[in-house]
């Protein structure tokens, strides 16, 4: 059995290419204002608008036209018609409606010499007028991102995830997001999106998150009400799988068809399934792989030992490294401390990371045999932060799986999967039905 080679996917690069200088890193960075129409966040509405995210490649005409403009713009109407398969008359009607809503803009400066009439003028998404606010609430840190309508991250910041009372924690996160969004004085905020772990009810925006100690937390109500924006709430691994579908360079690529398994590991572990360009979102919330047996002796909060999350999570690895003397027994050491030691040549640190990689590869292999997807994508810092361990993931995966074809790769979003997950939740309604979303946002 040959061992598959795992490397960051060249077909799934970040939506924030360096030459455009459109994004900041997901750190305590500064956000740069850009040209556009001025509007601040609106006061909280009397009734919060919670809209379930539509985590799929929508096939409506308006969504298809908008997707082509976002993906390939500036683009001619003729090319939009060719890509979408719609008639030029249908495309012209949709383009006119999207122009009127302020979602597209014309580029007369790029019209072909001698071309006559507005239909010959290329169009693109107006990526300077609006923004959306995405929030990824992690077990340790919370990331807040601002995205333009093409899905590019224009700014990002991290804050510690507050502990204590869940309503107070959510209010604090919302206040941080509101202050962050206020940096873009000339952009109009359209939507908010929240991605997080636990049991997520996207219809009500209510979340139960055992790691945070939250039970029936009013995520949608508090975030949407505090920002005064329509809000969508999604399970974070499902959102990560959606970002692979909706934020990749060519959202109509053939590889979006068929089935896919997305496996995530960092502080938590989780999976999501896609079918023909749509993320499977069970009505009862996402399933869990946290307590899959691994054969390790790591104690778990469930009272057992060897559960997956208790074995491979960042905190579990740090606790073990401290217990074995690989890291100092101090509260200020983190997983980054272990990564640094391994990169500096520490064999014990490297061995711990290789052991985790082996457990992850074996687990993914078993899940792959269970679901038999057409492709497998791995995301999260457990895969992307220490490349030297990746061959061990591949080796363990090849040994565990019994199926012949092994299409497995690491996400092209690298260490920014959480940021893109938050961004895609904030954009999903716009991508699904742009004109209806603008009406919900009260700007059309």
Beta strands, then each sheet from edge to edge (+ up, - down):
strand 1: 104-107
strand 2: 122-125
strand 3: 130-137
strand 4: 141-147
strand 5: 153-160
strand 6: 188-196
strand 7: 199-201
strand 8: 206-209
strand 9: 214-218
strand 10: 230-235
strand 11: 259-265
strand 12: 269-275
strand 13: 278-279
strand 14: 375-379
strand 15: 408-410
sheet 1: 1+ 2-
sheet 2: 5+ 4- 3+ 6+ 10+
sheet 3: 7+ 8- 9+
sheet 4: 13+ 12- 11+ 14+ 15+
end
